[in-house]
Amino acid sequence: MKVSVNSRTVFRFPTCLIVNRFFAGRIRRELNKSGLHLTKKQTLLLMGELKKYKKRAPDWNLVEVTASNGDRIVVKI
């Protein structure tokens, strides 16, 4: 996973640290709090699909945000 801020500051994280069983549980709990109820199996399936999609489309932008003052944040899987 690559997070870039204004194309100057870049943070890199191994995807296996972000997309794993531990974070799947954390993500499921946070989604449950916000009203979207997923089962453990559904969450693990979602994590597996993210891993597969990363291999097929390595330059895919997960999130791209541009602020009104010109700041730009891009998160790539």
Helices and strands as residue ranges (DSSP letters): E 2-5, E 9-12, H 15-18, H 21-33, H 40-56, E 61-66, E 72-76
